[in-house]
Amino acid sequence: MSDAPYNQIASEYYEPDHRTSRNFDQATAVALCSIGTRVPKDGLVLDIGCGRGRSAEFLGVDPRRVVQLDSSIKMLALQPREACALRICHRAESLPFLNEQFACVTAFLCDPYLGLEFLGESHRVLRERGVFVATTPAYEWGAPLRNALGISTSMTRFITRNGKVLVPSVLVPRDQLVGMLKRVGFDERKFEVSRHRLPHNAQPISPDISGPAAQLGIDVHDLDIIYVITAEK
């Protein structure tokens, strides 16, 4: 979609200078290192908000099974990228698929569209015993930072080559996120929302992570920076 907010940062989103995003990548890789075994061995995998694709990288999914979906046409055009069976430009909150079409739905850093619509649609398109895997920035990290920056918990800012850019990024406390998952139909006995921190070998560390840690009076490696959602339908 030509007016998608993340179009304006797509060209440099994956660059090393965006240290916060790279620190999220490092934390995600460690957090998901054992999750790939939970992905069903057959059936399609939907990678929502895919960017250049992360399902193979983080979960070891065969790219021939993957449908990549993003509202940003520029994100979908990025090269290099993970291979896939199909790429679709569409909103995460209203998926263009029939019920129960996917064995797995992934959404890495789903904060740009995190809400009941997205979660409900993810539940709808999952088949029985399908698995939902998502990550989102932790409220414990983001709320102090955004308060210091004077922005709301529904937006974040990137410092780009062309200046400061504000884009949607919804922070939700863990307990509220648990309630949202239950409301859209996920069984609390079959899902987990876990907290994860920066690996000790991660370098360089973003000032947008070390700053909130200092503000809270804790070590940077003791600050929760992402939540990981794993849920079976």
Phi, psi and omega in degrees: 000133189293336182256013180299132185304323184281357172302325187286348177238003186303317188297337182235009186303322185267008182286150182300333182296338177274078191295324180298314179298320179291324175295322174299318178302315182296316178294321181295316181302318179290317183296327186260006187300335180249003185279334183304331180292343180274347179288128178307146186283347179225162179099164183284151177240126179260120179257100185273140183059045196291335189060235178267005178098131182223357186294322177290316181299311187270332186237356179070026181285138175297121183303337180291347178264351195264133167253119180265132181228134177207146177281347181262113179296330179288325174296319181291340182266355183300141174227143355289162181209165175290143174292159179200171177280329186199144173241134183227133174265111184196161179283143178289337185277353181210082189284138184272048183226157175287167178298145169057044180267345190237140176282334181209141172239127177243151177205097183268120189059070183274009184300333179297337184225019183293125179176179182296326181296311179298312181296320179295320178293321177298317177296319183298317186276352176284138174282168177302132182070012173288164187238135176252126178232122181216155173232153177205149179301141182285140178299323182300328177278306193286326183297312177298322180296311184291328174298317180293327180278347181075031177238164184282167178281006176252005179224155171225167180235141173246140172264106185255178177298336182257010179115193183281135180233130175259132180222159180298139177195101188269121175264131181230126176302150186305314182299322178292322178297320175301315179297322179294319179297319177295320183296324182275357172121355177287139180278123183302334179287347186241013176223161179218140171242103185256153180259143182220151187240172180292129177300149183294337180266006182287129177210147349282158181267131181294139173297339177283356171252315179293328179297307177299324177298315179297321179297325180275352179074032181231163176292149182300332180274001176255007181261124174292126181244339175221153166256143173243125177258125171232125186215138174254136181278000000 
